[in-house]
Amino acid sequence: MILLPKPRVPYPRFSRFSQREQRTYVDLLAKYAKLPSSSKTV
């Protein structure tokens, strides 16, 4: 039996998103983080 390290979050699943959806979300975050703040629409 292999002992797994404790997860950094208290629950086993970090989110309900699939791995592909997480990648898309992170890519969008990175894309919008690079934009100047004046061009962001709130």
C-alpha positions, -999 to 999 in steps of 0.1 A, spaced: 0 0 0 14 34 -10 8 63 14 -4 93 -5 6 128 6 -22 148 23 -41 170 -2 -35 207 2 -73 212 3 -95 196 30 -117 179 4 -106 153 -21 -118 170 -53 -105 205 -59 -133 214 -82 -161 200 -103 -143 209 -135 -126 183 -157 -89 186 -163 -96 201 -198 -120 227 -183 -94 236 -156 -68 242 -183 -92 264 -203 -100 284 -171 -63 289 -163 -56 299 -198 -84 325 -197 -71 338 -163 -36 342 -177 -49 359 -208 -70 385 -189 -42 390 -163 -19 402 -191 -44 428 -203 -40 463 -190 -65 470 -162 -81 498 -182 -94 474 -209 -111 451 -184 -149 453 -184 -165 449 -150 
